């Protein structure tokens, strides 16, 4: 009677052995990583929000401030003042209507200053409100980034813990395998241990060379 196991039986036996080894390797390890709910307020467009809140008066104030704070306004006003002074200093076509000391011109400039200053302050107040909205948006973005970074760090810490547990299990299994090999063939177990030590030394030396090259490149 042929008692040699069939190939299917060998495959099933090896599969059961691998499943048992993997179960023993991963048994007791907490693989449930911390979850994080991304419940953050949506990112807002500060310019869009500020434009939606603007009133008609604020739009007019911004337009006046933008006009008066430009080189175009300065050049036009300088030309008007120069023409006013020339026409009222010498008689060219008609008699001067605002002779020296140019009382009418001073009155007009006073009116301009009296009305332009509050309008410019209105525009500055609106800009201050926009800056406040922007600061609030930056604050929420910073909080969001801090929470995301904390979640990533917790995930990495848990991942390091799982990796260290797996490494310890692998080392324990490795020692167990060496123990069984030493009982079966002591010489083979000794050679295997020496080979593992040499491979470990090579890995350590490669890591040192990589670190030194990185330090040299950064310097």
ABEGO torsion letter per residue (X at the ends): XBABBBAAAAAAAAAAAAAAAAAAAABGBBABBBBBBBBBBBBBBAAAAAAAABBAAAAAAAAAAAAAABAAAAAAAAAAAAAAAAAAABBAABBBABBOAGAAAAAAAAAAAAAAAAAAAAAAAAAAAAAAAAAAAAAAAAAAAAAAAAAAAAAAAAAAAAAAAAAAAAAAAAAAAAAAAAAABAAAAAAAAAAAAAAAAAAAAAAAAAAAAAAAAAX
